[in-house]
Amino acid sequence: MNLIQAILIGIVQGLTEFIPVSSSAHMILTERLMKVDQALTPEALTAFNAVLQLGTLAAVMLYFLPDIISITQGFVMGNLAWLQKKPAGEYAESRMLGWLIILGSIPIGTVGLAAKKIIEGNLTKNLFIISISMIVWALLLGLAEKIGSARKSMSDLGIVDALIVGFGQVFALIPGSSRSGTTMACAMFAGIKRDAAARFSFLLSIPAIAASGLLEMKEAIHFLDRIGTTNLIAGTIAAALVGYLSIAFLLNYLRRRTLNVFIVYRLLVGIGILALVYTKTIQP
């Protein structure tokens, strides 16, 4: 892997992590087209891609810094008030949101650790699985757009909503699904408005991305001689910068528009990958 390849993969990661089009599908396809997969083992690629997520973690934390500070303060002060049997007052909403993020993170944490070996292996790089997943979740997003009631804002979220979105995040472990795609689809099925679904999805991604990136950072150290320290740093910075812009774009976009353009894009890419595999243009 060279520096240009690392930066390009970082850009793809940042561009697609938060937009519901599947970062894993785009990164694996990019790596195949640039033949990076021939230079690195599946384990090394998984470690590299996971560390790049630390760049997108920095992006989401920077973008939502005021929210993170507010939720953290409200969570601490609200729970202290509860322990003292006092009303949470102004901290009630932030305290609740903090608990919802914790509850929503339990499914991905449990399944992610249990399936760690599978996630790191060849199966999650299979383009046939990725293309089918792209198409299936495009159809589910389309259905969510059709039947979702879009009545709930962030302040209306409850425990059931958090668990539904949290279990949606588990499906993101299947390559081609898209973390933002699966969580937003499940949120919209639960009646959450598009922009609130995206916002909660991004906040819920923070613990998952942090855990995945830090866990794989330890693994990536063993592959530094193949990946290259400069490549790893450059790719992560590229992912952070582009990721920040992607978040800003999507939240602004969803205030006024539907997810239809992303649904059509997912369908076209999924069908395109299937065509490339079946014509043996690229190996699955």
C-alpha positions in Angstrom: 0.0 0.0 0.0 1.3 3.5 -0.9 0.4 6.9 0.5 -2.0 7.8 -2.3 -3.9 4.6 -1.9 -4.2 5.1 1.9 -5.5 8.7 1.5 -8.0 7.6 -1.2 -9.3 4.8 1.1 -9.5 7.3 4.0 -11.6 9.7 1.8 -13.9 6.9 0.8 -14.3 5.9 4.5 -15.1 9.5 5.5 -17.4 10.0 2.6 -19.5 6.9 3.1 -19.4 6.2 6.9 -22.3 8.5 7.7 -24.2 8.5 4.4 -26.4 5.4 4.2 -24.6 3.8 1.2 -22.3 1.4 3.1 -18.7 2.4 3.8 -17.6 -1.3 3.9 -18.9 -1.9 0.4 -17.2 1.1 -1.0 -13.9 0.6 0.8 -13.7 -3.1 -0.1 -14.5 -2.3 -3.8 -11.9 0.5 -3.7 -9.3 -1.8 -2.2 -10.1 -4.5 -4.8 -9.9 -2.0 -7.7 -6.5 -0.7 -6.5 -5.4 -4.3 -5.7 -4.6 -3.4 -2.1 -6.2 -6.7 -1.1 -3.4 -8.5 -2.9 -0.7 -6.7 -0.8 -2.4 -7.1 2.6 -4.1 -10.1 4.3 -7.8 -9.8 5.2 -6.8 -9.4 8.9 -4.5 -6.5 8.0 -7.1 -4.8 5.9 -9.7 -5.2 8.6 -7.3 -3.6 11.1 -6.5 -0.8 8.7 -10.1 0.0 7.9 -11.1 -0.1 11.6 -8.4 2.3 12.6 -9.6 4.7 9.8 -12.9 4.7 11.7 -11.0 6.6 14.5 -10.8 9.4 11.9 -14.6 9.3 11.5 -14.9 9.0 15.3 -13.0 12.3 15.6 -15.3 13.8 13.0 -18.5 12.9 14.7 -17.2 13.9 18.2 -16.1 17.3 16.9 -19.4 17.9 15.1 -21.5 16.9 18.1 -19.2 18.3 20.7 -21.8 20.6 22.2 -24.3 17.7 22.3 -21.7 15.4 23.9 -20.9 17.9 26.6 -24.6 18.6 27.3 -25.5 14.8 27.4 -22.5 14.0 29.6 -23.3 16.9 32.0 -27.0 16.0 32.1 -26.2 12.3 32.6 -24.0 13.0 35.6 -26.0 15.7 37.2 -29.4 14.0 36.4 -28.3 10.7 38.0 -26.8 12.5 41.0 -30.2 14.2 41.5 -31.9 10.8 41.1 -29.6 9.2 43.8 -30.4 12.1 46.1 -34.2 11.6 45.3 -34.4 15.0 43.7 -36.0 15.9 40.4 -33.6 16.0 37.5 -35.1 19.3 36.3 -33.2 20.8 33.3 -31.0 17.7 33.1 -33.8 15.2 32.6 -33.7 15.1 28.8 -29.9 14.8 28.6 -29.9 12.2 31.3 -32.4 10.1 29.4 -30.6 10.5 26.1 -27.4 9.3 27.8 -29.1 6.1 29.1 -30.7 5.6 25.6 -27.2 5.7 24.0 -25.9 3.2 26.6 -28.8 0.8 26.1 -28.7 1.1 22.3 -25.0 0.2 22.4 -25.4 -3.1 24.2 -26.5 -5.2 21.2 -23.6 -4.2 18.9 -21.1 -4.6 21.8 -22.3 -8.1 22.6 -22.6 -9.4 19.0 -19.5 -7.6 17.8 -17.3 -9.3 20.4 -18.9 -12.7 19.9 -18.5 -12.5 16.1 -15.0 -10.8 16.1 -13.3 -13.7 14.2 -16.0 -13.8 11.6 -15.8 -10.0 11.1 -12.1 -10.1 10.6 -12.2 -13.0 8.1 -12.7 -13.4 4.4 -16.5 -13.8 4.6 -17.1 -10.1 5.4 -15.0 -9.2 2.3 -17.2 -11.2 -0.1 -18.6 -9.0 -2.8 -21.6 -11.2 -3.4 -22.7 -10.8 0.2 -22.0 -7.1 0.0 -24.1 -6.6 -3.2 -27.1 -8.5 -1.8 -26.9 -6.6 1.4 -26.7 -3.3 -0.5 -29.9 -4.2 -2.4 -31.9 -5.6 0.6 -31.2 -2.6 2.8 -32.0 -0.2 -0.1 -35.5 -1.9 -0.3 -35.9 -1.7 3.5 -34.9 2.0 3.5 -37.5 2.5 0.8 -40.1 0.7 2.8 -39.3 2.8 5.9 -39.7 5.9 3.8 -43.1 4.7 2.8 -44.6 3.5 6.1 -42.6 5.4 8.7 -44.9 7.8 10.6 -42.1 10.4 11.2 -43.8 11.7 14.3 -41.0 11.5 16.9 -38.2 14.0 17.5 -35.2 13.5 19.7 -37.1 14.5 22.9 -39.7 11.8 22.2 -37.3 8.8 22.2 -37.8 6.1 24.7 -36.2 2.8 25.7 -38.0 0.7 23.0 -36.8 3.2 20.3 -33.2 2.9 21.5 -33.3 -0.9 21.5 -34.8 -1.0 18.0 -32.1 1.3 16.7 -29.5 -0.5 18.7 -30.5 -3.9 17.2 -30.5 -2.2 13.8 -26.8 -1.3 14.3 -26.1 -5.1 14.7 -27.1 -5.6 11.1 -24.3 -3.2 10.1 -21.9 -6.0 10.9 -23.0 -7.5 7.7 -20.9 -5.8 5.0 -22.8 -3.7 2.6 -25.5 -2.9 5.1 -24.2 0.5 6.3 -24.4 1.5 10.0 -26.2 4.7 9.2 -28.5 2.8 6.7 -29.6 0.1 9.1 -30.0 2.4 12.1 -31.9 5.0 10.2 -34.2 2.4 8.6 -35.0 0.9 12.0 -35.5 4.4 13.5 -37.9 5.4 10.7 -39.8 2.1 11.2 -40.1 3.2 14.8 -41.7 6.5 13.7 -38.7 8.7 14.2 -38.3 11.7 11.9 -35.5 11.5 9.3 -33.2 14.2 10.8 -33.7 12.9 14.3 -33.1 9.3 13.1 -29.8 10.5 11.6 -28.8 12.5 14.7 -29.5 9.6 17.1 -27.7 7.2 14.7 -24.6 9.3 14.7 -24.6 9.7 18.5 -25.1 5.9 18.9 -22.2 5.3 16.5 -19.7 6.9 18.9 -19.3 4.0 21.4 -19.4 1.4 18.6 -16.8 3.2 16.4 -14.6 3.9 19.4 -14.6 0.3 20.6 -14.0 -1.1 17.2 -11.2 1.3 16.3 -9.4 1.0 19.6 -9.7 -2.8 19.6 -8.3 -3.0 16.1 -5.6 -0.4 16.8 -3.9 -3.1 18.9 -4.1 -5.5 15.9 -3.0 -2.8 13.4 0.3 -2.4 15.3 1.2 -5.9 14.2 0.7 -5.0 10.6 2.4 -1.6 10.6 5.4 -2.9 8.6 2.9 -3.8 5.8 0.5 -0.9 6.1 3.0 1.8 7.0 2.7 4.3 9.9 2.5 7.3 7.5 -0.2 5.6 5.5 -2.2 4.9 8.6 -2.0 8.5 9.9 -2.7 10.1 6.5 -5.7 7.8 5.8 -7.1 8.5 9.3 -6.8 12.3 8.8 -8.4 12.1 5.4 -11.3 10.1 6.9 -11.7 12.7 9.7 -11.9 15.7 7.4 -14.2 14.2 4.8 -16.3 12.6 7.6 -17.0 15.9 9.2 -18.2 17.4 5.9 -20.4 14.3 5.3 -22.2 14.7 8.6 -22.9 18.4 8.0 -24.2 17.6 4.5 -26.5 14.7 5.5 -28.1 16.5 8.4 -28.8 19.5 6.4 -30.0 17.4 3.4 -32.5 15.4 5.5 -34.2 18.5 7.0 -35.8 19.1 3.6 -35.5 15.9 1.5 -36.0 12.1 1.6 -33.5 9.3 1.4 -34.7 8.3 -2.1 -31.5 9.4 -3.9 -29.4 7.2 -1.6 -31.9 4.3 -2.0 -31.6 4.4 -5.8 -27.8 4.8 -5.5 -27.6 1.7 -3.3 -29.7 -0.3 -5.8 -27.5 0.7 -8.7 -24.2 0.0 -6.9 -25.5 -3.3 -5.6 -26.6 -4.4 -9.0 -23.4 -3.1 -10.5 -21.2 -5.1 -8.1 -23.3 -8.3 -8.9 -22.7 -7.7 -12.6 -18.9 -7.3 -12.0 -18.8 -10.5 -10.0 -20.9 -12.6 -12.5 -18.9 -11.3 -15.5 -15.7 -12.2 -13.5 -14.4 -8.7 -13.9 -13.6 -8.8 -10.2 -13.3 -11.8 -7.9 -16.0 -12.1 -5.2 
